[in-house]
């Protein structure tokens, strides 16, 4: 299940997806690389984590060393950091 930044998310314990499903929060507008991380998505990550403690919650877009910490603190446990890793000097 993918959640586009401006769309609402139904938050209740009865809404939690089936086991094995993960929810992907886009923290940028999909389709354009190099965008800034949209931290306003993080409260929704936290709310979903509270409602569904065992769910895999993925964050994709603008993830780097600083924003990864914010995403994990909010409740994400799967991070997509492609641009950051490919541009990092230690990754060769």
Secondary structure, DSSP 4 states (H G I P E B T S, - for coil): -EE-TTS----SGGG-PPTT-EEEEESS-TT-TTPPP-GGGHHHHHHHHHH-TTSEEEEESS--HHHHHHHHHHT--EEE-HHHHHH-TT--
